[in-house]
Amino acid sequence: MPKPVVAIPCDFREFDGNVWHVVAHQYVRAAVEGAGVMPFLVPALESGNDIDEILDRVDGVLASGARSNVHPSHYGREATDADGPFDAGRDATSLPLIRGALDRGIPLLAICRGIQELNVALGGTLATEIQDLPGISDHRKPDVPDLDIAYGIRQDVVVKEGSCLAPVLGTGRIRVNSLHRQAIAATAPRLAVEAVADDGTIEAVSVIGAKAFAVGVQWHPEYWVRTDGPSAALFKAFGDAVRGYRESKAK
Ligand SMILES: N[C@@H](CCC(=O)NCCCC(=O)O)C(=O)O
């Protein structure tokens, strides 16, 4: 069977005097090495992406992390300076990709910005600058040039008993990294909380009644997929679900 294909929505970024549609290498590497799939990078177009045509051609969706935040207009709020930076092209691509994948039963793994998009796509809301909220730790990306340090494993999350993730990650405490300023505020009705941090921050969700694997995590399993057990297990479970979807299409 040819390798299944997984859509990864790009970010729209400006650097080196030009504008680019980009996905960080760590997500591509984890898709290839951890999930065993072929990445298909979807341009971050504010209009012009035919989401149905894209979903007709893929066997999974991987919504990656990004420095930008989902624009609050997508969850019924006015934008403030604290909510930026924004990426309208990413929002316009990723949110409908997530909804369409869930409608079709295409497996979905949503990481960091991705879990936030999943929550918003299904009607939830986000909190910003969460480290400034009472009792919430600092989950932000450490301001260091060394990515291995920035993505270092540094916080506990507790995987709930009976969750979809428990068979994949085990129940109870696992150690993960943390690089985010926003988090789920109001959980979308169709989402079940799968894991939380010690300060109560929602760290993983699954879609209730999903037709296929449909999980979001606030941490970054892609970065240590080669060496960290839970990271590798999560990407293998996603890849297995994608292969299952591909095989079901072939019947
Ligand atoms: N922007 C959101 C999501 C954070 C996220 O995806 N972080 C990945 C690393 C991004 C970077 O390189 O800065 C939030 O801040 O909550």
The ligand as an SDF file (V2000), in Angstrom:
LIG
                    3D

 16 15  0  0  0  0  0  0  0  0999 V2000
    0.5190   30.4600   19.8770 N   0  0  0  0  0  0  0  0  0  0  0  0
   -0.1480   29.5210   20.7700 C   0  0  0  0  0  0  0  0  0  0  0  0
    0.3140   28.1100   20.4730 C   0  0  0  0  0  0  0  0  0  0  0  0
    1.7430   27.9150   20.8950 C   0  0  0  0  0  0  0  0  0  0  0  0
    2.5290   26.9360   20.0400 C   0  0  0  0  0  0  0  0  0  0  0  0
    2.0180   26.2910   19.1300 O   0  0  0  0  0  0  0  0  0  0  0  0
    3.8230   26.8960   20.3190 N   0  0  0  0  0  0  0  0  0  0  0  0
    4.7850   26.2210   19.4800 C   0  0  0  0  0  0  0  0  0  0  0  0
    6.0970   26.9470   19.4580 C   0  0  0  0  0  0  0  0  0  0  0  0
    5.9130   28.2520   18.7590 C   0  0  0  0  0  0  0  0  0  0  0  0
    7.1910   29.0820   18.7300 C   0  0  0  0  0  0  0  0  0  0  0  0
    8.1670   28.6680   18.0850 O   0  0  0  0  0  0  0  0  0  0  0  0
    7.1890   30.1460   19.3640 O   0  0  0  0  0  0  0  0  0  0  0  0
    0.1310   29.8770   22.2220 C   0  0  0  0  0  0  0  0  0  0  0  0
    1.0680   30.6610   22.4590 O   0  0  0  0  0  0  0  0  0  0  0  0
   -0.5680   29.3470   23.1030 O   0  0  0  0  0  0  0  0  0  0  0  0
  1  2  1  0
  2  3  1  0
  2 14  1  0
  3  4  1  0
  4  5  1  0
  5  6  2  0
  5  7  1  0
  7  8  1  0
  8  9  1  0
  9 10  1  0
 10 11  1  0
 11 12  2  0
 11 13  1  0
 14 15  2  0
 14 16  1  0
M  END
$$$$
